[in-house]
Amino acid sequence: MQAVRVPAPDPREVRDASLDELSRLRLPLPPAQFPLVWEPGDEIELRPTGEIEARIAVLHLILARCFGMPPRAAMEWLLASHLVDMVTPPECEFVMGGKGDHRSFVLHHDALFSLAWVLGLTKQLDPTIPVDERLVERMPHLAGGELFGQWRARILAAPQHPADAAALLDLHYCLDWAYLETERAGRRLPGLVDANAIGQRRWALEWAVVLRGPYHDEPPGWEEVDLST
């Protein structure tokens, strides 16, 4: 399924809605100069559905490796599913040899959850609620040998409207700042989700939502997503 490009919603209206949500959650608001995610007149689209599906499948496989899937079985699944080219170099080192920060790969559970929302595989992405435990039922059944193509045919993805995904990206851009600020101040967060999880969800949305306009570069690779601001 090819991406559909649409006009971006008014960035100030979207930001006002994001700040209203932060206020509802009793979180601190970012400073007045906190940048908008896009500008008036920009356009937005989602990455192609097949590309998002491939990223979900790779992240799911990496999580399986985190919890005991043997490296040989993981590589055989990637080869049979024709997904080897979709694995980043750090991911490949982890899948084949267990190299890298194990904890950081485990945290991708929330990035996967965010991408699942983008494709309509889960109904909500509430910042106060942890990953839906039923999500695993919508993932490839690795133990049963379900390959990537079989999984795609089973789930029948229904991607979100790009404007809705962009609005959620703006919210997570603000939430990322607010959660980090709250944790730094030693204050209580509004739910069972911490700043790491919010950052992972934002990472996935930053990657999945493509912004087009004079101030935007080409879409980044998975490892190139910038979460520094």
C-alpha positions, 0 to 999 in steps of 0.5 A, a space after each residue: 500500500 502506497 503512502 498518501 500525502 495530505 496537507 498537515 493540520 494547523 500546527 498551532 491548533 495541534 500544539 494547543 490540543 497537546 498542551 491541553 492533554 498535558 494539563 489534563 495529566 497534570 504534567 509540566 508544560 514546555 517553554 513558550 519557545 518549544 518548537 513546533 513539529 511542522 510549519 503551516 503549509 507542510 504536508 504529511 504522509 505515513 511511510 509505506 505500509 509494507 515498510 512499517 510492517 517490516 519494522 514491526 516484524 524486525 522489532 518483534 524478532 529482536 524482542 524474541 531474541 531478548 527473551 531467549 530465541 536462539 540466534 540461528 533460528 532468528 537468522 533463519 526466520 529473517 532469511 525465509 521472510 526476506 527481511 535481512 535488508 530491513 535489519 539495521 547494523 546494530 540490530 544485526 549484531 544483536 540478533 547474530 551475536 547478542 552484542 549491544 545494549 540488551 536493555 535498550 532492545 527490550 525497551 523497543 517493546 513500546 516502539 513496537 506498540 506505537 507502530 502497531 497503533 499506526 497500522 491499526 493493530 491496537 486501538 489506543 496509545 494512551 500515555 498512562 497505560 502500558 503496552 497491551 498484553 494482547 498485542 502479542 496475538 497480532 504479531 508474527 507467530 515465530 514459534 509456529 513458523 509464521 513468516 512475514 508474508 503470512 503474517 501480513 496476510 493475516 493482520 490486514 493492516 488499516 493505517 491511521 490517517 496521516 493527520 491523526 498520526 501527526 497529532 499523536 507525534 506532536 503530543 509525544 514530542 511534548 510528552 517526552 519533554 514533560 516526562 523527562 522534566 517530571 522524572 528530573 524533579 522527582 515528581 510522580 508520573 500520571 500512570 504506569 508508563 515512564 519516560 523511557 517508554 514515552 521516548 520509545 513511542 515518540 521514536 516510532 512516531 518520528 520514524 513512521 510520520 513523514 513530514 514534507 516541506 522546506 524545513 524538513 530533510 528526507 525521512 531518517 533511517 531507524 537509527 537516525 531518528 533524532 530525539 535530542 530536542 
